[in-house]
Amino acid sequence: MQKGIGSLIIAVAFISYGIYCLIKGGTHHKDVGWVSKEERPKSFMFAMALYFSIGILSIFYYIFLNFIR
């Protein structure tokens, strides 16, 4: 049985949402809702970095649990 399958699901979810935000050109912000990258460029870049880094780290964690250990 595969270990850490939840981390793989989380990785797919975060990367998919990051790609969706890139295509649509914005992201959700607390107490504001959807804002475009032109309205808040620093927040948009921070959110994209966060989504993709969580996704990539989750993939590495899945690989670590199943293939390295």
C-alpha positions in Angstrom: 0.0 0.0 0.0 1.2 3.5 -0.8 2.2 5.7 2.1 1.4 9.4 2.1 -1.2 9.4 -0.6 -2.8 12.4 1.1 0.3 14.5 0.3 0.0 13.6 -3.3 -3.6 14.7 -3.4 -2.7 18.0 -1.6 0.1 18.5 -4.2 -2.3 18.1 -7.1 -4.9 20.4 -5.5 -2.4 23.2 -4.7 -0.7 23.1 -8.1 -4.0 22.9 -9.9 -5.3 25.9 -8.1 -2.1 27.8 -8.8 -2.4 27.1 -12.5 -6.1 28.2 -12.4 -5.1 31.5 -10.7 -2.4 32.1 -13.3 -4.8 31.5 -16.2 -7.5 33.7 -14.7 -5.0 36.4 -13.6 -5.9 36.7 -10.0 -6.4 35.0 -6.6 -8.6 35.1 -3.5 -7.7 37.4 -0.6 -9.0 37.4 2.9 -11.9 39.8 3.4 -11.6 41.0 -0.2 -12.5 38.1 -2.4 -11.1 37.7 -5.9 -8.6 40.3 -6.9 -6.6 40.6 -10.1 -2.8 40.5 -10.2 -2.8 44.2 -11.4 -4.7 45.3 -8.3 -2.3 43.5 -5.8 0.8 42.3 -7.6 2.9 41.5 -4.5 0.1 39.5 -2.9 -0.5 37.7 -6.1 3.2 36.7 -6.4 3.3 35.6 -2.7 0.2 33.5 -3.2 1.6 31.9 -6.4 4.9 31.1 -4.6 3.0 29.6 -1.7 0.7 27.4 -3.8 3.5 26.0 -6.0 6.0 25.5 -3.1 3.5 23.6 -1.0 2.6 21.5 -4.1 6.2 20.7 -4.9 7.1 20.0 -1.3 4.2 17.7 -1.0 5.4 15.8 -4.1 8.9 15.5 -2.6 7.4 14.2 0.7 5.4 11.6 -1.2 8.6 10.5 -3.1 10.5 10.4 0.2 7.9 8.2 1.9 7.5 5.7 -0.9 10.9 5.5 -2.7 13.7 6.7 -0.6 12.9 5.4 2.9 
